[in-house]
Amino acid sequence: MRCFIGIDLGSTTTKAVVIDENRNILGRGITNSRSNYDTAAAIAKQEALVNTRFHLFRNALSRSAALNGKLDDFLGHLERDFRLEQFLEQLADLEATCRRNAEGTRFGDHAAAVATALIEVFQRLQAEAPALFAPGAKRKSDFFRDIAGSRYLAIGETVAKEMGIRYDMVLNVFDRSIIEVENRVYADAMGSNLMRALERTFKGMPETAGRAAAIRAPIQGVLDTALEETYVIGTGYGRARLPFSKEHIRSEILCHGLGAHVMYPGTATVLDIGGQDTKAIQVDPHGIVESFQMNDRCAAGCGRYLGYIADEMNMGLHELGPLAMKATKKVRINSTCTVFAGAELRDRLSLGEKREDIMLGLHRAIILRAMSILARSGGVRNEFTFTGGVAKNEAAVKSLKELVRENYGELRLNIDPDSIYTGALGGATFAWRAVVEEGKAVEARARA
Amino acid sequence: MTTPIQMTPPQASKKPVPPAQKEDAMLLQKEMINRNYHELATAHDRGKKVAATFVPGNLNELVMCFDFARSLPETNALQNGMRKKSGKMIMDAERDGHSEDVCTYVKADLGMMLGGEVGPTGEPLPRPDLLLLSYTGCFTFMKWFELIRQKYNCETTMLHVPYQGDGKISQNMRDYVVKQIKENVIPSLERVSGVKFDIDRLRQYMKESAKAEDDLVQVLQSAKKRPSPIDGYFGAVYYIGPIFTAFRGTTEATQYYDVLRREIEQRVREGKGPITPEGEMAEEKYRLVVEGPPNWTHFREFWKMFYDEGAVVVTSTYAKVGGVYDFGFRHDPDHPIESLAEYCLGCYTNLNLPQRIDMICKYIDEYQADGLLINSIKSCNSFSAGQLLILREVEKRTGKPAAFIESDLVDPRYFSPANIKNRLESYFQMIKQKRTVAAGAVH
């Protein structure tokens, strides 16, 4: 089937969206951008295609009624098992890479001990892996680097202590290996991982095993359908690094404008707060950009600002918003300079202000800066769509709502739970327009 | 839509930069500018006095009547910027106590002095004997000379040119400027130089000015053609070099503009587009009007962001910064002092916001431009104040899309290529999309 794909290479994450000929969203994929945009683009696209398969499984299985009433449970289980298989595959690669990197003379007399420690570490990692993907399990991040990294460090430290070897040696092997592993694309593994996952799911849900053949058939049917990458459009900061011709590249401002329009056709103003920039975009009723403003040179007041604050507070990025929501008092933070805000934060803490109150002040500071960029772009018009990673942060949304109401009155504010994919959706829509509306020939397929 | 675009592999920027292609006139103007630096370097040895004065409102013909060598501090700074020397100078000036927010032309100039008073070409740049401040709207110019005067204790003469706050030049304003030229400026120039004023000499220079001005206007207005044979911003900064600096009124300048005009006329006859550092531009896809000075430290990289995308600047307000000639003003040998007054009063920096908006709207119309691009200069309040209002108003009046980028004159730290490129590409794509919509191809 024909697929139209948009890939948005952001500074923090890379996103991909797949749509079909009727502009239905089939799949979404996301990965961390690493230092390698080519890999990030390839993996995000692959993730989106995997997600597309699952979407198609759902359609096919619900048509076949093989799982009457159990479809959601089954697919949820299957997806977790699939993620586990993917994880195990990468973990095996990481182990092999670590072992290779531990060879040679680097560790001198300790080489044998390090090798033994690695075996032990990876055995434990493998043993605990199923629990990481169990129903309801909480993971700080879904990226292999983050999951495997945090567990490796914890287990590695224990094992090093038990075996009486230096922890930094175990750490060193990981640091050398993770970048290699992270930059490998496991493109052909979809089918085999899925088959293994299917076996796990049948075991996990024994009541479905009896209907295995009836379930397998539609899944196999989907797997046998080729997903043709009809047209790919790349956007975002890394777009110049994509192995695409210019025809396949669009500015992320246009993609965000169009993506927001596709999500909410009434959109007139778009605010996007991403990792390193804040964009205010005015679009016309067709989703075409009329004017835009961005932050200049400095990324203060963008997503990275929150990342920095999270580091300063020794918290996870996703914990900031919920903490700020507990605020009972307004603390004014003046600095939108990331580094100064860190200083102001410590200063406020030392003055005895509560963490949650300071946190709300920091969120408000970001939004104040966004308000200034919005004003420069021509203000906020109805409807107003907020996108980007920061739109997931409830405290930022709260501040934005307040400030928009104060300055522009009551407006409709749209936030899509998948707003992080707005740019990629715009890209996919551009890809669709290029082929369906402008009759672009399918160019030499971009390899990403 | 399916036009061939030259594809640039991502590694291209790492390759050694090939020598830039230039028109003959561009090479000639470089020679002239370099020669002027040599004349400045040897002025005191040759018994000549040195006058420093700013580009907008410069009284070059008058100053030449007293045999002064002429130094233009902003030109010195931008030349140092283009030659990648300004960064250190600015940091030296900051170490000497000047804030990060001060005009970077000023800091580059002061840093140059701290660094041993060497000019952009490597020859010494002499201390001025006279600072002639023709005040045409930029407050910083006054402070700049105040700093130099404090440093060198040199003689200063100020010509106060009233701002066109009401958007017009009254007889009172003219009389006021004429009176100052006669009663203050000329006597000072006589005193410092020891040369007596000769009005016929001034008339003679003005004849030359007017000829050169005619040619310059023809060259700049050639961009009304499609394709435009010139770039009215990046190319124009070469074209305006001689006439905006020490050469207006000289026969050399007249000859230069004659050569330039012929060269451009030839390009028009051949239907050629502008010359860029990488050769002739293949296809003109976007026609822009630009407001605001260019960035000098990354001039070529900045220009590349335009020509790589097929964008031509058909005209710019910056190319009028040393004299607005395209609405009819010429230096007039029959009324020399009065026309100097008129010239100063009509400088771009001396126009109010509505006048600037009118001018830009007129340009968009006459040059059939796709829209307005503003390059807002971080350290130039004189140019930047009100630019967003200009942008909104021009958008409203012309219905053409406008965009806003930010950089700096000569501080290399303020040039963020990824950010600027991102905005420019978005803007070009926005124009393209609007055209598609206008053609009814969407939905």
Interface residues (C-beta under 8 A of the other chain):
Chain A: Y237 A240 R241 S245 K246 E247 R250 S251 E252 I253 L254 D277 D284 H286 I288 V289 E290 S291 F292 Q293 M294 D296 R297 R376 G378 R433 E437 E438 K440
Chain B: M1 I5 M7 P10 K378 L388 R392 E395 P401 A402 A403 F404 E406 Y414 S416 A418 N419 N422 R423 E425 S426 Q429 M430 Q433 K434 V437 A441 V442 H443
